[in-house]
């Protein structure tokens, strides 16, 4: 099941990278949230055996700086049903939508693709790249990182499974059309 991202929402088509990014050109930073926390829960806990799984979670962004100066924080909430999901799907490339509510009461919908996954000891680092599909900052390129700590992937092989992951997150929005 490679088309769904845990912690991001339901299935979605892969976004097309903006031409500027594809050509390696620099885009101005529209908004940056350098500090954030993230937590996801899996029910039932993930194992190597694929099963229908509910993912719930929250990513909270703080200390955000935007060109307008209005946006200073945001919260991304997740609740998604994943059929036949297993531990190995955490490492799959896929795309999904995610909704963020900003401190201003406005919202943004991100369409993003998991660009890279790195696993080192008990740390899982994930980078998503996509676009702001609708709402505030529509048309901007979105880069979101998540670094989960103390993830014991050996639990995938145990009866306990992996009940959840928590760590830190960042969000940067680049350029506007």
N, C-alpha and C positions, 0 to 999 in steps of 0.2 A: 504494500500500500504506500506508494511513494508520492501521492498527490496531496497529502494533508500535512500541515505543520502542527505539531503539538504546541499548545499555548498560544495559538494565533487565530483560531477560528476554523470555519468549514472549508470545503474544497473551493478552489477558484482557479481560473486559467492563469498561466504564467504571464507575468507582466513583461512588456517589451521595454528594455532599458532605453532611456532617453538617448537620442543621438549624441548629445554632448558627452555623456558618460561613455558611450561605446567608442567614441573617438579620443577619449582620454583628456578632454578639455576640462578646465576647472569651472565649477559652478559656485556662485556665492552662497554662503550659509545664510539661510532664512531664519532658522531656529535651531537651537542646540539645547539638549537636556543631558548634561554630563553626569548626573547623579540619579540613580533610580534603584528600586528593588523589585524583585519578581519572585513569584511563588506559584507553582502549578501542582495540582493534586490529580491523581489518576484513580479512577474507580471502575473496575477493580484495579489493584496495583499491576503495573506492567510486568510481564514475564516474557520468556522466549516463545510462549504459546500465544498465537494471535487470538484475541477475544474482543468483543464489543466493549469499548472503553469510553467513559465520560471524563473529559478533561475540564477542570474548572481552575481558574487562576486569575491573578491580578498582577499587573505591572504598574508601579507608581513612579512617575517621573517628577523630579524636583529640581530646583535651581536652574530652571529653564531660562534661556535668554533668547528673545525674538527681536526682529527688526522693529516691530511695532512697540515693543516693551510691555504689551498687555499680557502675553502668555508667560506664566512663571511656573506652572505645574500642569500635570495631566495624569489621567488614570486609564489604563487599558484593562478591560475585563474580558474574561474568556469563559465560555461555556459551550462545549462542542461534543457531539457524539461521534466517535470514530469506530466504524465497523472493522473487525478483524485487525486491531492494532496490537503491536508487540514491541518489545525493547528495540529490536533492530530497526524499526521504523523511525526511531529518533534520529538515526543517521542518514535517512533518505532525503534526497532533494525533493522539494515540493513547494507549492505556493498556496497562499490563503489570504483572506481578508481579516483585518483587525480594526476595531473601532476604539478611538481615544476620545475621552471627554476632557476638555481643557478647563482650567480654573475660571475662564471667562463664561462658561456655560456652552460654548461652541463645541463642535465635534469634528473629527476627521476620520475618514475611512481609508486605511492603507491597504493596497494590494501589493503583496511582497512575496519574494522567493527566497528560500533558504539558500544563501550563497556559499556558505562554508560551515563545516562542523569540525571542531578539533577536540579530541579527547586526550587528556593527560592525567594519569593517576586518577584522582577522584574529582577532576574538574572537566566540565563539558562547556565549551565555548561555541556559540552559534552566532553567525552574522546573517541578517536578512537585508535584501536590497529590493526596492520597489518604488512605487509612486503613491502620492496622496490622490486617491481616486475621486473623492468628493469631500465637501465640507471645507473647513478652514485650511488654508495652505494648498488647496486643490492644484494639482499639476506639479508640485514639488517632488523631487527625488527623496525617498526616505531610506536612511541607513540605520538599522537597529541592531544592537549587539546585546546578547545575554550571556552571562557567565554563571553557570551553576556550580556550586561548591559542594563537597562531601557527597557526591553521587557515587554510590557503590553499584556499578553495573553488574557485579557478580551476583547481586540480589535477583537479577533477571532469571537466574538458574535455581533460585530457592523458592520455597513455598511462600515466603514473605513477599517476594516481588519488589518492585520499585513503586512506593506509594506516592512519591512526589519529588520535586526538585525546587530548590530556592537559591537565590543569588542576587547578582547586581545586573543592571541594564542601563543602556544609554540610547538616546535617539537624536539623530541629526537630520534636518531637512535642508536640502540644497536647491537653489534656483527656483524661479517661478517663470511660467511662460509669458 
